[in-house]
Amino acid sequence: MSMHEPDVTGLPAAGPGAPESGGAEKKLRPARTNATKQRLFDASMELIGERGAAGVTVDEIAAAAGVSKGTVYYNFGSKSDLIAQLLRHGVDIMLGRLQTIEGLHADPLEAMEAMLGQAMDFMDDYPSFARLWISENWRTPSEWGKLFVELRSELLAVIGAAIEKVAATYPVDTGIARGSLEAAMFGAIFVVGLDRQTYNPERTREQSIAAIMTIMRGYVLR
């Protein structure tokens, strides 16, 4: 959102005759507007994660965020645009976490394990995003099909780069198609993460990581 867009928090706009203190109010507006947008993100993620995109109305999102319906439309344009931005927002967070381990481990298998740890932590912190992704990603036809292709390719690129480093260090099974391996790792992250949250909360983070790592260890020839 542009820093020059009008405020939606109810603060009066500073007109030509406004007192100088209005400048201080102006400085507060972007932060306040961003806080409103974050509340909308949080409320939308929770509702849509629980009931799916089709089962949630703009009125419900506004009520959950404690804002007016007009504020939702001001910030996102439509419910469809809101969901698209939710998906983009979540993937950006996940990508940032996956990339934090870059250069921290000399052994690429250890780096892969650390990356999976970041992914499991993301699932724990944003379970509603994971449910939204699973529920909408394979729906056909999908209103956000093109966006899913873009976002999925970004996540697969990070996983693929990690697999490439493993293949450059260890002897690997070249009979396994690289694209299928990337997809297997990608799918396992979401499925194992959600399964742990929904059905097996007693399962530890380390157990989940170890389960997914069996895919990679099967790729490496001993």
N, C-alpha and C positions, 0 to 999 in steps of 0.2 A: 504494500500500500504506500502511495506517495506521502511524503511528509507534509505535502501542501493540500491534501484532501481535507474537506470539512470534517469537523468533529462529529461523532455520533453519540457522545456521552451526555448530552444535555447542557454542556457549557455554552453560554451565549457567545455569539461571534462578536469580535471586536470591530466596531464600526469606526467611521472617521472621527466621531466625537468621543470615542471611548477613552477612559483615563489611561495613563501610562502603565498602570498595573496590569492592563490587558495584555501587555507583552509577556509578562510572567505566565499568564494563563495560556497564552499561545504555546509557550515552550512546554507546558504540561500536556497539551492535547495529544501529540503523537503517542506518548507513553500510555496515556489513558485509553486512546483508541486501540493501541496494540493489546492492552490488557483485555479490552472488550472482545477483540478478535480471538485471543487465546481462550477466553471463557467459551466462546462459540465452538472453537476447535474441540475443547475438552468435552463439552456437553454433547456435541454431535458424535464424536468418537464413541462415547459411552452408549448413547441410544442406538446408533447404527450398528455398533458391534454386538449389541444384545438382540436386536430385532431385524437387522438387515436394512438396506437402504430404502426398499419399497415400503417398509412398515413404519417409517418415521415421517412425521410432517414438519413443516417449517414452524408451525405454531408450537409444537412440542419442543423443538430445538430452542426456540426463543424463550419459552417458559423455563426450561432447564438451565439456560444460561443467565436468566434474570434480565433479559433485554426485550425490546419490542420486536415484533415481526419485521418491521421496516429496517431495523438495524441488521438483521440477518441478510436481507436483500441488499442493503447498502454495502456490506462487507464482502458478500460473495456473489451477488447477482441472482442466483437461483440455487435450489437444492442440488441440482446436478453439478453446478460449478463448485459448490461447497464440498461435495464428495470428492470431486477431482482434486481440489486443493488439500483435502484430508489425506488422500493417497500420496500426493506429492510430498506433503509435509512429513508423513511417516517414513517414506522411503529415504528422504534426505537425512532424517535422524539415524536410520539404520545404516545407511552408507557411511555416515560420519563415524559411527561406532566401529564398523568393520575395518575402516581404514586407519583407526588409531593404533593398530598393532603393527603397521608397516614398519619394517626395519628394526623391530624389537627382538626378533628371534633369528638366530643363524640357521637353525634347523627348520625347513619349510613345513614339516609335519607338526612341529611344535607351534609354528605360526598359524597353521590351519586350526589346530586345537584352540589356540587363543582366540581366533576369529569366531569359532563356534561358541566360545564362552561369551563373547560380546553379543552374538545373535541371541543366545538364551537369555541374557540379561535384558535385551531389548524386548523379548517376548514377555518377560516378567513385568517390565515397566509399562508396556503398551499392549496388554492382552486384547483390548477392543480393536486395535488396528489389525492384529493378526486375524481376528475373527472376520473383520471387514474384508481383508484381503482374500481369505479362503472362500468366503461366501460369494464374492463378486468376481473373482479372477477367472473362474471357469464357467461363468454363466454365459450362455450363448443364445441369441445375440446379446452383446453387452453394450450399454450406452457409453462405457468407458474403455471399450476394447482397444482402441489405438493407444490410449494412455497406459493401459496395462502392458502392452507390448514394449513401450518405451521404458517404463519403470522396471519391468522384469529384465530387460536387456542390461540395464545399468547394474542391477544386483548380480546377474549372472557374470558380468564382466569382472567384478571383484572376485567372485568365486573362481572363475576361470583363470585369472591371474595367479591366484594362490595354487591352483592345481598345476599350472605351468611350472611354477617354481619347484613343486614336488617332482614333476617329471624330469626337470633339468638336474636334479640331485640324485634321485633314486631310479633303479631300473623299474619300469612300470609295464603293465599289460597293455600293449598297443592295440590289442584286439577290442578294447573297450572304447566306444565312440566318445570323444571328449564332450560333445554336446549333451549326450545322455548322462554322463557322469556329473556334469554341472547341474543338470536338471534334478538328478537324484539327490545331490547335496542340498540344493535349494528347497526341494519339496520336503526333505527330511527335517530341515530347520523349522519349517512352519508346522508340520504334522507332529513331530516329537515335542516341540515347544507347547503347542496347544493341548496335546494329549496329556502332558504333565500337569498343566493348569486345570484341565477339566476333569480328568479321571484319576490321575495319579499324583496328587499334590505332595505325597510323601516321597516321591522320587526326587533324588537330588539333582542339582545342576550338573554335577560331575558325571552322574550316571547317564544323563541325557547326552552330554557331549561325547562320552565314550561310545554310546550306541551309534551316533552318527559317524564317528571316526572309523567304525568298522568298514564303512564304505571306502574310505581312503586307504585303509590298511589292506583291503582286498585288492586295491588297484596297484599297490606296490608289490613287486616280486621279491621274494626272500630266497 
